[in-house]
Amino acid sequence: MGLTVKRSEISCCEKVFEYSMPLEEASETVVPDTMPDVERILCADGTALIRSKELGDGHISLAGSVQCTVLYAPEGGAGICALDVGIPAALELDAPGVSEDSGVVAMLTAAAVEAKPLNPRKILVRAVVNVAVEAYNAARLDISDGLEGEGAESVETLCECVAFNPAVCVKEKTFVVSEDFRLQPGLLPIGSLLWHSTEICPGAVRSAGSRLVFNGTVRLSVMYEAEGSGELCSAQFETEFSQLLDTDMDLAGPDCCVRTMLSAEYVELDTLAGGERGVSAEFHLVSQCVCSDSVRAEVLTDCYSNCCELEVTREQLRLLSLQRRATVRAGVHDSVPASPQPVDVVRVICRLGAVECEGGVVRCPVSVTAVYTASDGKVYSASRRLSCEAPSELPEGEYAAGISACCVESGWSIASGAVDVRAAVDFELMSARAETVSQIGAAECGSGGEAQDRPSLVVLRAAAGDSLWSLGKRYHSTAALIAGLNNLAEGERIDGRVLLIPAEHR
């Protein structure tokens, strides 16, 4: 048996497919007979829900919907009418490399919802949905970590430790969050619920053995008519959640990106304990997780023999590290022209478009709609498309492997002929770094060297970049012999030192 390379395997997940594009869907909706005719549209908004994702050989099927609400002023009457519209959102993707066993993360986000009347009894509703999909397959890294077999004892080997953070698992968990919300002190009591919007804000992730503990916040915004007066009001509620997710493996130093979205929601008025009218909500959530882990491995990167020529074949080992980045916060502040002149702003609705990272900057469009009352007592709305951006703060050599954005807060003030809007957006980046290591793929002993032509001792001054290994290989010695003859401690610097290099005699 000749020389053979010893191998070890490291289990990981390899990204085989990625997709990020907006999807536009539209639906014509007839106003029910129980509701009055449409005079003018006030605003429209919606929440994206994911229903299912199905995998097959080379394709991914996604099914979801956008649950939209259209607020309109009725013809010849007072008050506001709310029309609920469900728009299906389905997508068939050609996904080379994907199979039924792949792990897939899919996110649907409502980027914009618009409505216009076709006639007093029919409305066209259009929704733009950001679709982001990633697919991973189980993979194994084949790592050379030594030599064995006949002649292995006469070969000097250099194994270098590499540390990286590959994706190791893709998991998901479904769960339900239920809560009864009471109005904050000072708000008018609820008469009827007109509109609501739900946003999931991610929280911290930590590990406990093979389990991950992740949390987040469900933020519910509502607009309602006050009991008795019919005044248009708004309120916002929050509830936190914390969940355990089992990764089915022991993790050394995990770092995870958890993305959570709605699969269903039920929001309605309810009489709470004590007789107070409040909001009862049930949110069905799915959290999808890509988890990376810290891995250290010894890689055989070089070898030589002082008694024979070695024929060496090299392989390129590509190591991909996922590295969680801190959240980058950006602000946007601009005026939204409004006519007639606003007197009181009821609500500002912010919707984020597709997020991109390019040229060291992360950015996304922000669609804002201000719902306000004017001096005539009627309700109006004004919309504008803005842009939000911030430095990505990615270190050199890293790139954005995943980006998401969340509007964490918004505010407004009234100006002359406009509503001044400000919002804070949190960009969450998952960065990655790719490194290539040249490892020994095969080694074979050839003919013997010409030992009689070698000097038994060489004296030299070590140059910058020299190492005991490189000097031993160059002068038919070994790192151990050089260190011993020159009384060098482990890790001691040799730049500029005069060294005695003894030849190895076998």
C-alpha positions, -999 to 999 in steps of 0.1 A, spaced: 0 0 0 14 34 -10 8 68 5 -29 78 9 -45 110 22 -66 106 53 -100 123 50 -126 136 74 -160 149 66 -179 179 80 -217 181 76 -231 214 65 -258 230 43 -251 244 9 -273 271 -6 -284 258 -40 -311 284 -50 -319 320 -43 -347 342 -56 -358 377 -48 -383 395 -69 -416 415 -64 -449 398 -74 -479 418 -85 -514 406 -81 -547 423 -86 -584 416 -80 -617 433 -90 -641 434 -60 -678 441 -61 -691 461 -31 -716 440 -12 -752 450 -14 -752 457 23 -727 485 18 -731 520 2 -717 531 -31 -681 544 -33 -676 581 -35 -638 582 -31 -610 559 -19 -593 570 13 -565 544 15 -557 507 11 -533 484 30 -527 448 35 -508 420 52 -491 391 34 -498 356 46 -480 324 36 -502 293 33 -479 266 20 -446 258 3 -441 226 -17 -408 212 -30 -401 189 -59 -372 180 -81 -362 213 -96 -392 234 -85 -407 253 -56 -444 262 -53 -455 289 -29 -491 298 -20 -502 327 1 -524 357 0 -526 394 8 -554 403 32 -563 438 21 -586 465 37 -599 494 16 -613 524 34 -636 546 14 -660 575 18 -696 565 10 -715 583 -16 -739 608 -2 -732 598 34 -710 604 64 -686 581 81 -661 556 66 -666 522 51 -642 493 53 -641 466 26 -620 435 32 -604 419 1 -583 387 -1 -559 385 -30 -543 352 -37 -505 352 -42 -491 321 -59 -457 315 -74 -441 286 -93 -403 287 -94 -379 267 -115 -353 258 -89 -324 237 -102 -308 217 -75 -339 217 -52 -355 184 -41 -381 173 -17 -354 170 10 -342 206 6 -346 231 34 -364 262 21 -369 296 37 -396 317 20 -408 352 30 -437 372 16 -440 409 25 -466 433 13 -447 462 -3 -477 482 -15 -515 481 -18 -535 504 -40 -572 507 -48 -592 526 -73 -629 526 -81 -640 513 -115 -675 524 -108 -695 531 -76 -700 493 -70 -666 479 -81 -631 484 -69 -598 473 -84 -572 463 -57 -536 458 -66 -510 444 -43 -472 442 -47 -455 414 -27 -418 411 -21 -409 374 -25 -376 361 -10 -367 324 -12 -335 305 -2 -330 267 -6 -303 246 10 -292 210 5 -274 188 30 -237 187 20 -204 173 33 -170 190 32 -142 165 23 -111 176 43 -76 163 40 -61 160 74 -30 138 71 -11 110 53 -10 72 60 3 41 44 38 30 33 64 57 36 41 81 56 66 82 85 93 97 62 71 126 50 69 159 68 33 172 68 19 207 75 -16 208 89 -31 242 95 -61 249 116 -90 267 98 -120 281 115 -152 289 97 -190 292 102 -210 271 77 -247 268 76 -255 235 94 -293 233 95 -325 249 82 -355 245 105 -389 260 110 -415 261 137 -452 271 137 -469 285 167 -498 307 178 -498 339 198 -530 351 214 -537 383 232 -565 406 244 -555 442 240 -569 471 260 -569 507 248 -543 530 263 -556 555 288 -569 587 271 -581 570 239 -618 572 230 -637 538 234 -640 516 203 -673 516 184 -663 497 153 -630 484 140 -621 496 105 -586 485 97 -557 467 112 -521 459 103 -497 434 118 -459 435 118 -434 410 132 -402 425 147 -374 400 153 -357 398 187 -327 380 202 -316 345 195 -295 323 219 -286 287 222 -291 261 249 -274 228 239 -291 216 207 -320 241 212 -324 277 201 -343 302 221 -357 331 200 -381 359 207 -398 387 189 -426 412 190 -460 412 173 -470 448 166 -507 454 159 -519 488 146 -557 496 143 -579 524 131 -614 525 145 -645 547 148 -651 559 184 -682 548 202 -709 575 200 -691 602 182 -679 582 152 -645 600 153 -617 583 135 -590 571 159 -559 549 159 -541 527 184 -511 505 186 -505 473 206 -476 450 212 -471 415 225 -439 396 229 -433 359 222 -405 335 230 -401 300 214 -378 270 215 -366 253 183 -347 220 183 -319 218 158 -313 180 164 -276 185 167 -251 197 193 -239 232 185 -205 246 194 -210 283 187 -243 288 168 -254 320 152 -288 320 136 -310 342 115 -347 337 123 -374 351 100 -410 351 111 -442 358 92 -479 352 94 -498 322 81 -531 334 94 -546 361 118 -579 368 135 -585 403 149 -619 414 162 -636 435 188 -644 418 220 -657 426 255 -629 420 279 -629 411 316 -645 440 334 -668 449 305 -643 470 286 -644 469 248 -610 459 234 -593 439 207 -589 402 207 -562 388 184 -549 354 174 -517 353 152 -506 321 135 -469 324 129 -442 304 112 -405 310 121 -379 299 96 -343 296 107 -309 292 90 -284 283 117 -246 284 113 -221 269 137 -184 274 146 -162 247 131 -125 242 135 -106 217 113 -70 206 107 -63 208 69 -33 192 53 -19 221 33 17 210 25 41 180 26 76 170 15 101 142 20 138 144 25 144 109 12 123 108 -20 106 131 -44 69 136 -38 43 139 -66 16 161 -50 -19 168 -63 -38 198 -48 -75 205 -44 -92 238 -37 -114 236 -6 -140 264 -5 -151 274 30 -182 296 34 -187 314 67 -220 330 77 -215 358 102 -244 375 119 -242 413 117 -257 438 141 -288 456 130 -282 489 111 -308 516 118 -316 543 93 -340 572 93 -362 588 67 -378 623 70 -397 641 43 -429 660 36 -460 644 20 -480 671 1 -516 670 13 -547 688 1 -570 700 16 -549 712 45 -546 686 73 -560 695 107 -553 662 125 -533 631 114 -550 598 124 -524 574 111 -493 571 90 -489 537 72 -454 527 61 -447 499 37 -412 488 28 -402 477 -7 -374 453 -18 -342 457 2 -309 457 -17 -272 461 -7 -249 476 -33 -217 496 -32 -215 495 6 -250 509 10 -282 491 21 -314 507 9 -351 502 3 -381 522 -9 -406 534 17 -442 540 7 -460 563 32 -497 571 34 -510 597 58 -546 594 68 -559 627 82 -589 649 88 -593 684 73 -612 715 84 -644 703 67 -644 673 91 -639 648 63 -612 622 62 -585 623 34 -552 606 26 -519 616 10 -492 593 -2 -456 595 -13 -428 571 -21 -395 578 -3 -362 561 0 -343 550 30 -306 540 31 -276 536 54 -240 523 52 -240 485 52 -209 485 76 -197 452 61 -160 445 67 -137 441 37 -141 406 22 -177 401 34 -209 403 14 -246 404 23 -260 369 22 -294 379 35 -311 412 42 -344 421 58 -360 454 69 -385 464 95 -401 498 102 -397 501 140 -413 535 146 -429 564 128 -440 599 136 -455 629 120 -463 666 123 -486 689 104 -470 715 80 -485 740 56 -501 719 28 -483 688 39 -477 661 65 -441 658 77 -433 621 81 -404 605 98 -397 568 102 -369 546 116 -361 514 97 -339 486 110 -319 467 83 -309 432 95 -279 419 75 -265 383 75 -230 387 61 -209 360 46 -172 354 38 -159 329 13 -123 316 16 -104 291 -5 -78 267 11 -54 247 -11 -52 212 4 -33 181 -5 -56 158 -25 -31 130 -33 6 123 -27 29 96 -42 65 88 -36 88 91 -66 126 85 -70 151 92 -42 168 125 -38 205 133 -44 216 134 -7 253 136 -16 248 170 -32 232 185 -1 253 205 24 250 191 59 246 226 74 234 259 61 238 293 79 215 321 69 196 351 81 158 345 81 140 369 58 105 384 63 79 357 55 103 328 63 90 301 86 106 270 101 84 250 78 95 268 46 132 267 56 130 230 64 114 222 31 139 244 12 170 230 28 160 193 33 156 197 70 126 198 94 110 225 116 118 204 147 155 200 138 159 238 132 141 247 164 161 223 185 195 234 171 187 271 175 170 268 209 138 283 195 107 284 217 73 275 201 59 305 182 91 325 186 97 350 157 126 343 134 126 374 111 162 387 109 178 360 130 208 341 119 199 304 120 218 271 116 199 248 92 209 211 96 202 187 68 181 157 78 200 123 72 178 92 69 
